[in-house]
Amino acid sequence: MHPTPPIPSAELTEQATLAARWVATWRTAGPELERIRRAEIRAADAFLSIQGLCMPMDFSQEPFKPVQTSGLIEQQLWFSRARIPA
């Protein structure tokens, strides 16, 4: 590998100036973007968002009807079946 030639001082100064402007811009824009994000979240319709993610479903019909348990009992059942006898 060839060594990288040194960067001229003027170019370093320009890069530092650009980086400082970039940081200052994001310090200004960050809080405003966060305000916009929070406003969009508050205004969002949760039902429509879930429907868009899950496709339209009829949750009153099997097999999509929500179960009344957390699934831990079923998980333990699967673990017990997979256990290797000692």
SELUM-197200 format. One line per field, with one value per atom (N, C-alpha, C, O, CB): residue number from 1; residue in one letter; atom name; y, x, z. Coordinates in nm, 4 decimals, m for minus. Glycine has a CB too. Layout:
<atoms>
seq <- (NUM ...)
type <- (A ...)
atom <- (CA ...)
yy <- (Y ...)
xx <- (X ...)
zz <- (Z ...)
</atoms>
This chain:
<atoms>
seq <- (1 1 1 1 1 2 2 2 2 2 3 3 3 3 3 4 4 4 4 4 5 5 5 5 5 6 6 6 6 6 7 7 7 7 7 8 8 8 8 8 9 9 9 9 9 10 10 10 10 10 11 11 11 11 11 12 12 12 12 12 13 13 13 13 13 14 14 14 14 14 15 15 15 15 15 16 16 16 16 16 17 17 17 17 17 18 18 18 18 18 19 19 19 19 19 20 20 20 20 20 21 21 21 21 21 22 22 22 22 22 23 23 23 23 23 24 24 24 24 24 25 25 25 25 25 26 26 26 26 26 27 27 27 27 27 28 28 28 28 28 29 29 29 29 29 30 30 30 30 30 31 31 31 31 31 32 32 32 32 32 33 33 33 33 33 34 34 34 34 34 35 35 35 35 35 36 36 36 36 36 37 37 37 37 37 38 38 38 38 38 39 39 39 39 39 40 40 40 40 40 41 41 41 41 41 42 42 42 42 42 43 43 43 43 43 44 44 44 44 44 45 45 45 45 45 46 46 46 46 46 47 47 47 47 47 48 48 48 48 48 49 49 49 49 49 50 50 50 50 50 51 51 51 51 51 52 52 52 52 52 53 53 53 53 53 54 54 54 54 54 55 55 55 55 55 56 56 56 56 56 57 57 57 57 57 58 58 58 58 58 59 59 59 59 59 60 60 60 60 60 61 61 61 61 61 62 62 62 62 62 63 63 63 63 63 64 64 64 64 64 65 65 65 65 65 66 66 66 66 66 67 67 67 67 67 68 68 68 68 68 69 69 69 69 69 70 70 70 70 70 71 71 71 71 71 72 72 72 72 72 73 73 73 73 73 74 74 74 74 74 75 75 75 75 75 76 76 76 76 76 77 77 77 77 77 78 78 78 78 78 79 79 79 79 79 80 80 80 80 80 81 81 81 81 81 82 82 82 82 82 83 83 83 83 83 84 84 84 84 84 85 85 85 85 85 86 86 86 86 86)
type <- (M M M M M H H H H H P P P P P T T T T T P P P P P P P P P P I I I I I P P P P P S S S S S A A A A A E E E E E L L L L L T T T T T E E E E E Q Q Q Q Q A A A A A T T T T T L L L L L A A A A A A A A A A R R R R R W W W W W V V V V V A A A A A T T T T T W W W W W R R R R R T T T T T A A A A A G G G G G P P P P P E E E E E L L L L L E E E E E R R R R R I I I I I R R R R R R R R R R A A A A A E E E E E I I I I I R R R R R A A A A A A A A A A D D D D D A A A A A F F F F F L L L L L S S S S S I I I I I Q Q Q Q Q G G G G G L L L L L C C C C C M M M M M P P P P P M M M M M D D D D D F F F F F S S S S S Q Q Q Q Q E E E E E P P P P P F F F F F K K K K K P P P P P V V V V V Q Q Q Q Q T T T T T S S S S S G G G G G L L L L L I I I I I E E E E E Q Q Q Q Q Q Q Q Q Q L L L L L W W W W W F F F F F S S S S S R R R R R A A A A A R R R R R I I I I I P P P P P A A A A A)
atom <- (N CA C O CB N CA C O CB N CA C O CB N CA C O CB N CA C O CB N CA C O CB N CA C O CB N CA C O CB N CA C O CB N CA C O CB N CA C O CB N CA C O CB N CA C O CB N CA C O CB N CA C O CB N CA C O CB N CA C O CB N CA C O CB N CA C O CB N CA C O CB N CA C O CB N CA C O CB N CA C O CB N CA C O CB N CA C O CB N CA C O CB N CA C O CB N CA C O CB N CA C O CB N CA C O CB N CA C O CB N CA C O CB N CA C O CB N CA C O CB N CA C O CB N CA C O CB N CA C O CB N CA C O CB N CA C O CB N CA C O CB N CA C O CB N CA C O CB N CA C O CB N CA C O CB N CA C O CB N CA C O CB N CA C O CB N CA C O CB N CA C O CB N CA C O CB N CA C O CB N CA C O CB N CA C O CB N CA C O CB N CA C O CB N CA C O CB N CA C O CB N CA C O CB N CA C O CB N CA C O CB N CA C O CB N CA C O CB N CA C O CB N CA C O CB N CA C O CB N CA C O CB N CA C O CB N CA C O CB N CA C O CB N CA C O CB N CA C O CB N CA C O CB N CA C O CB N CA C O CB N CA C O CB N CA C O CB N CA C O CB N CA C O CB N CA C O CB N CA C O CB N CA C O CB N CA C O CB N CA C O CB N CA C O CB N CA C O CB N CA C O CB)
yy <- (m0.1179 0.0000 0.1239 0.1287 0.0000 0.2212 0.3471 0.4387 0.4415 0.4146 0.5115 0.6046 0.7146 0.7584 0.6666 0.7578 0.8638 0.9963 1.0281 0.8679 1.0741 1.2030 1.2961 1.2872 1.2685 1.3834 1.4738 1.5689 1.6093 1.5537 1.6029 1.6937 1.8365 1.8672 1.6650 1.9239 2.0624 2.1299 2.0999 2.1422 2.2189 2.2869 2.3616 2.3606 2.3836 2.4261 2.5010 2.4067 2.4428 2.5771 2.2866 2.1891 2.1403 2.1215 2.0694 2.1196 2.0792 2.1875 2.1576 2.0490 2.3120 2.4229 2.4293 2.4523 2.5555 2.4088 2.4098 2.2949 2.3137 2.4003 2.1758 2.0612 2.0871 2.0538 1.9334 2.1458 2.1766 2.2794 2.2689 2.2291 2.3776 2.4791 2.4162 2.4461 2.5909 2.3287 2.2611 2.1718 2.1673 2.1780 2.1008 2.0134 2.0963 2.0571 1.9307 2.2100 2.2961 2.3492 2.3576 2.4131 2.3853 2.4319 2.3207 2.3437 2.4845 2.1990 2.0835 2.0590 2.0365 1.9578 2.0634 2.0431 2.1531 2.1242 2.0407 2.2775 2.3891 2.3755 2.4037 2.5229 2.3327 2.3148 2.2097 2.2306 2.2747 2.0965 1.9907 2.0284 1.9834 1.8622 2.1092 2.1572 2.2422 2.2388 2.2387 2.3177 2.4004 2.3159 2.3313 2.5121 2.2276 2.1496 2.0368 2.0012 2.0921 1.9809 1.8650 1.8850 1.8049 1.8309 1.9905 2.0100 2.0303 1.9832 2.1291 2.0998 2.1204 1.9891 1.9615 2.2237 1.9082 1.7784 1.6888 1.6156 1.7100 1.6939 1.6158 1.6636 1.5816 1.6263 1.7952 1.8491 1.7991 1.7606 2.0035 1.7998 1.7516 1.6025 1.5588 1.7777 1.5246 1.3799 1.3508 1.2662 1.3135 1.4213 1.4003 1.4398 1.3721 1.4801 1.5490 1.5920 1.4876 1.4591 1.7296 1.4309 1.3276 1.2028 1.1402 1.2920 1.1661 1.0478 1.0722 0.9851 1.0129 1.1918 1.2234 1.2231 1.1822 1.3603 1.2680 1.2794 1.1470 1.1338 1.3855 1.0496 0.9235 0.8463 0.8479 0.8377 0.7797 0.6918 0.5525 0.4880 0.6927 0.5059 0.3767 0.2631 0.1738 0.3490 0.2649 0.1590 0.1512 0.0427 0.1811 0.2664 0.2671 0.2236 0.1552 0.4066 0.2623 0.2217 0.0711 0.0085 0.2906 0.0122 m0.1333 m0.2040 m0.3054 m0.1751 m0.1508 m0.2104 m0.2074 m0.3028 m0.1358 m0.0988 m0.0896 m0.1879 m0.2381 0.0496 m0.2160 m0.3104 m0.4555 m0.5408 m0.2868 m0.4828 m0.6212 m0.6644 m0.7793 m0.6408 m0.5776 m0.6043 m0.6162 m0.6511 m0.7324 m0.5887 m0.5983 m0.7410 m0.8363 m0.5524 m0.7546 m0.8858 m0.8722 m0.7651 m0.9431 m0.9810 m0.9857 m1.0577 m1.1806 m1.0573 m0.9809 m1.0388 m1.1089 m1.1671 m0.9310 m1.1045 m1.1747 m1.3203 m1.3997 m1.1041 m1.3551 m1.4909 m1.5660 m1.5063 m1.4878 m1.6964 m1.7803 m1.7819 m1.7662 m1.9238 m1.7985 m1.8168 m1.6857 m1.6870 m1.9087 m1.5723 m1.4447 m1.3874 m1.2817 m1.3466 m1.4567 m1.4069 m1.4071 m1.5089 m1.4934 m1.2969 m1.2920 m1.3971 m1.4231 m1.1529 m1.4565 m1.5560 m1.4855 m1.3712 m1.6555 m1.5540 m1.4944 m1.5197 m1.4749 m1.5482 m1.5913 m1.6180 m1.5489 m1.4996 m1.7700 m1.5461 m1.4825 m1.5760 m1.5317 m1.4352 m1.7042 m1.8009 m1.8690 m1.9569 m1.7337 m1.8290 m1.8890 m2.0370 m2.1171 m1.8133 m2.0729 m2.2139 m2.2976 m2.4047 m2.2317 m2.2487 m2.3213 m2.3295 m2.4319 m2.2536 m2.2221 m2.2220 m2.3293 m2.4036 m2.0825 m2.3369 m2.4373 m2.5784 m2.6701 m2.4163 m2.5956 m2.7258 m2.7656 m2.8799 m2.7234 m2.6711 m2.6982 m2.7275 m2.8175 m2.5790 m2.6528 m2.6777 m2.8173 m2.8870 m2.5704 m2.8577 m2.9895 m3.1003 m3.2046 m3.0068 m3.0788 m3.1798 m3.1896 m3.2963 m3.1472 m3.0777 m3.0748 m3.1172 m3.1412 m2.9368 m3.1266 m3.1611 m3.3010 m3.3946 m3.1510 m3.3131 m3.4427 m3.5116 m3.4530 m3.4273 m3.6353 m3.7048 m3.7217 m3.7487 m3.8435 m3.7051 m3.7166 m3.8589 m3.8866 m3.6435)
xx <- (0.0834 0.0000 0.0877 0.1924 m0.0948 0.0433 0.1162 0.0648 m0.0551 0.1014 0.1523 0.1062 0.0195 0.0427 0.2264 m0.0800 m0.1685 m0.0943 m0.0349 m0.2994 m0.0974 m0.0278 m0.0951 m0.2163 m0.0255 m0.0204 m0.0796 m0.1798 m0.1631 0.0302 m0.2829 m0.3855 m0.3390 m0.2974 m0.5253 m0.3455 m0.3023 m0.3833 m0.5013 m0.3150 m0.3212 m0.3828 m0.5105 m0.6081 m0.2838 m0.5105 m0.6283 m0.7473 m0.8609 m0.5977 m0.7215 m0.8290 m0.8827 m1.0034 m0.7789 m0.7944 m0.8384 m0.9253 m1.0268 m0.7173 m0.8854 m0.9621 m1.1003 m1.2003 m0.8869 m1.1053 m1.2336 m1.3221 m1.4419 m1.2121 m1.2637 m1.3406 m1.3918 m1.5060 m1.2548 m1.3090 m1.3504 m1.4639 m1.5574 m1.2305 m1.4554 m1.5605 m1.6915 m1.7977 m1.5189 m1.6838 m1.8041 m1.8642 m1.9861 m1.7718 m1.7786 m1.8270 m1.8945 m1.9990 m1.7106 m1.8360 m1.8953 m2.0311 m2.1242 m1.8008 m2.0433 m2.1720 m2.2755 m2.3924 m2.1555 m2.2312 m2.3201 m2.3734 m2.4930 m2.2465 m2.2855 m2.3261 m2.4233 m2.5256 m2.2023 m2.3926 m2.4793 m2.6168 m2.7191 m2.4144 m2.6188 m2.7458 m2.8313 m2.9511 m2.7209 m2.7713 m2.8475 m2.8874 m2.9912 m2.7673 m2.8077 m2.8485 m2.9747 m3.0604 m2.7347 m2.9854 m3.1031 m3.2205 m3.3330 m3.0719 m3.1943 m3.3008 m3.3510 m3.4687 m3.2522 m3.2645 m3.3006 m3.4261 m3.5190 m3.1872 m3.4320 m3.5524 m3.6794 m3.7867 m3.5329 m3.6674 m3.7845 m3.8292 m3.9490 m3.7533 m3.7349 m3.7707 m3.8349 m3.9293 m3.6469 m3.7847 m3.8432 m3.9855 m4.0735 m3.7560 m4.0095 m4.1437 m4.2387 m4.3519 m4.1407 m4.1926 m4.2740 m4.3035 m4.4167 m4.2023 m4.2022 m4.2194 m4.3234 m4.4107 m4.0858 m4.3144 m4.4105 m4.5519 m4.6486 m4.3686 m4.5639 m4.6954 m4.7545 m4.8741 m4.6857 m4.6729 m4.7205 m4.7640 m4.8639 m4.6115 m4.6896 m4.7264 m4.8590 m4.9460 m4.6155 m4.8743 m4.9997 m5.1189 m5.2288 m4.9890 m5.0971 m5.2061 m5.2359 m5.3389 m5.1722 m5.1467 m5.1642 m5.2840 m5.3120 m5.0376 m5.3534 m5.4641 m5.4061 m5.3651 m5.5776 m5.4027 m5.3399 m5.4073 m5.3389 m5.3456 m5.5389 m5.6099 m5.5669 m5.5405 m5.7603 m5.5597 m5.5176 m5.3723 m5.3375 m5.5365 m5.2879 m5.1467 m5.1339 m5.0609 m5.0658 m5.2045 m5.1990 m5.2582 m5.2054 m5.2735 m5.3675 m5.4311 m5.3350 m5.3293 m5.5627 m5.2602 m5.1649 m5.0508 m4.9984 m5.1105 m5.0116 m4.9025 m4.9477 m4.8732 m4.8424 m5.0687 m5.1154 m5.2099 m5.2541 m5.1826 m5.2409 m5.3393 m5.4765 m5.4865 m5.3038 m5.5796 m5.7139 m5.7441 m5.7289 m5.8193 m5.7868 m5.8213 m5.9495 m5.9815 m5.7050 m6.0203 m6.1382 m6.0970 m6.0912 m6.2599 m6.0683 m6.0173 m6.1263 m6.0973 m5.9527 m6.2498 m6.3558 m6.3660 m6.4365 m6.4898 m6.2968 m6.3033 m6.1735 m6.0660 m6.3302 m6.1849 m6.0667 m5.9898 m6.0546 m6.1048 m5.8623 m5.7695 m5.7109 m5.6142 m5.6579 m5.7676 m5.7078 m5.7614 m5.7169 m5.7305 m5.8561 m5.9127 m5.8028 m5.7359 m6.0355 m5.7828 m5.6767 m5.6979 m5.8106 m5.6695 m5.5879 m5.5946 m5.5952 m5.5511 m5.4762 m5.6450 m5.6584 m5.5361 m5.5332 m5.7826 m5.4348 m5.3147 m5.1958 m5.2029 m5.2885 m5.0861 m4.9646 m4.8847 m4.7956 m4.8781 m4.9156 m4.8420 m4.7295 m4.6625 m4.7863 m4.7077 m4.5977 m4.6224 m4.5290 m4.5779 m4.7478 m4.7784 m4.7484 m4.6885 m4.9261 m4.7901 m4.7626 m4.6125 m4.5627 m4.8331 m4.5409 m4.3957 m4.3306 m4.2438 m4.3369 m4.3729 m4.3163 m4.3492 m4.2686 m4.3680 m4.4685 m4.5054 m4.4093 m4.3637 m4.6503 m4.3786 m4.2841 m4.1453 m4.0773 m4.2780 m4.1021 m3.9714 m3.9655 m3.8647 m3.9402 m4.0734 m4.0731 m4.0672 m4.0061 m4.1980 m4.1299 m4.1254 m3.9867 m3.9451 m4.2282 m3.9157 m3.7833 m3.6727 m3.5596 m3.7543 m3.7044 m3.6038 m3.5496 m3.6245 m3.6629 m3.4188 m3.3536 m3.3548 m3.3096 m3.2065 m3.4060 m3.4108 m3.2700 m3.1742 m3.4789 m3.2598 m3.1280 m3.0903 m2.9836 m3.1276)
zz <- (0.0000 0.0000 0.0000 0.0645 0.1204 m0.0720 m0.0771 0.0336 0.0612 m0.2165 0.0954 0.1988 0.1375 0.0248 0.2732 0.2135 0.1677 0.1760 0.2790 0.2513 0.0676 0.0718 0.1728 0.1927 m0.0687 0.2356 0.3336 0.2674 0.1523 0.4052 0.3423 0.2921 0.3199 0.4316 0.3585 0.2197 0.2405 0.3510 0.3693 0.1102 0.4227 0.5363 0.4971 0.5721 0.5984 0.3804 0.3357 0.3162 0.3469 0.2042 0.2653 0.2437 0.3777 0.3929 0.1590 0.4747 0.6081 0.6716 0.7345 0.6978 0.6551 0.7098 0.6447 0.7126 0.6897 0.5130 0.4430 0.4913 0.5127 0.2907 0.5085 0.5574 0.6987 0.7303 0.5546 0.7829 0.9199 0.9198 0.9991 1.0021 0.8315 0.8215 0.7761 0.8308 0.7243 0.6755 0.6264 0.7347 0.7515 0.5010 0.8078 0.9156 1.0241 1.0760 0.9760 1.0586 1.1609 1.1150 1.1951 1.1941 0.9869 0.9338 0.9365 0.9677 0.7905 0.9033 0.9035 1.0450 1.0635 0.8504 1.1435 1.2826 1.3258 1.3879 1.3759 1.2937 1.3309 1.2651 1.3277 1.2914 1.1401 1.0690 1.1384 1.1578 0.9221 1.1763 1.2413 1.3837 1.4322 1.2426 1.4508 1.5835 1.5728 1.6611 1.6495 1.4654 1.4435 1.3940 1.4415 1.3432 1.2995 1.2369 1.3267 1.3207 1.1055 1.4090 1.4912 1.5748 1.5645 1.5816 1.6582 1.7393 1.6552 1.6927 1.8308 1.5427 1.4568 1.3938 1.3872 1.3470 1.3478 1.2918 1.3980 1.3683 1.2324 1.5205 1.6298 1.6586 1.6846 1.7573 1.6545 1.6760 1.5675 1.5966 1.6778 1.4430 1.3310 1.3477 1.3268 1.1959 1.3852 1.4030 1.5099 1.4907 1.4402 1.6236 1.7324 1.6905 1.7256 1.8563 1.6160 1.5689 1.4739 1.4806 1.4986 1.3863 1.2941 1.3699 1.3343 1.1923 1.4741 1.5528 1.6241 1.6257 1.6556 1.6834 1.7531 1.6568 1.6940 1.8224 1.5347 1.4375 1.3670 1.3009 1.3343 1.3806 1.3084 1.3618 1.4817 1.3187 1.2728 1.3087 1.3279 1.2315 1.1991 1.4534 1.4841 1.4080 1.3581 1.6350 1.3984 1.3274 1.1815 1.1298 1.3361 1.1153 0.9746 0.9600 0.8638 0.9139 1.0540 1.0487 1.0611 0.9844 1.1597 1.1573 1.1762 1.0561 1.0104 1.3042 1.0054 0.8878 0.7686 0.6911 0.8532 0.7541 0.6447 0.6593 0.5599 0.6354 0.7833 0.8068 0.7951 0.7467 0.9437 0.8391 0.8493 0.7387 0.7372 0.9794 0.6488 0.5454 0.6094 0.7270 0.4665 0.5365 0.5942 0.6401 0.5637 0.4921 0.7652 0.8202 0.9015 0.9532 0.9082 0.9113 0.9968 1.1238 1.1272 0.9262 1.2285 1.3525 1.4333 1.5378 1.4369 1.3872 1.4592 1.4145 1.4768 1.4384 1.3080 1.2540 1.2835 1.2897 1.1018 1.3014 1.3177 1.1878 1.0843 1.3607 1.1812 1.2926 1.3432 1.4194 1.2514 1.3022 1.3370 1.4681 1.5129 1.2261 1.5288 1.6530 1.7603 1.7782 1.6974 1.8314 1.9317 2.0403 2.0827 1.9943 2.0842 2.1910 2.3259 2.3373 2.1819 2.4271 2.5596 2.6485 2.7631 2.6273 2.5967 2.6765 2.6135 2.5009 2.6891 2.6880 2.6370 2.5480 2.4754 2.7520 2.5527 2.4724 2.5486 2.4945 2.3514 2.6746 2.7513 2.7803 2.7797 2.8827 2.8056 2.8329 2.7102 2.7203 2.8753 2.5939 2.4697 2.4438 2.3971 2.3511 2.4739 2.4554 2.5433 2.4974 2.4882 2.6696 2.7595 2.7123 2.7280 2.9019 2.6541 2.5992 2.4875 2.4821 2.5469 2.3981 2.2890 2.3445 2.2954 2.1914 2.4462 2.5065 2.5697 2.5574 2.6120 2.6372 2.7020 2.5975 2.6213 2.7909 2.4825 2.3759 2.3140 2.2688 2.2674 2.3126 2.2510 2.3467 2.3042 2.1989 2.4751 2.5759 2.5518 2.5237 2.7172 2.5633 2.5483 2.6851 2.7835 2.4930 2.6928 2.8229 2.8809 2.8085 2.8079 3.0130 3.0801 3.1026 3.1573 3.2128)
</atoms>
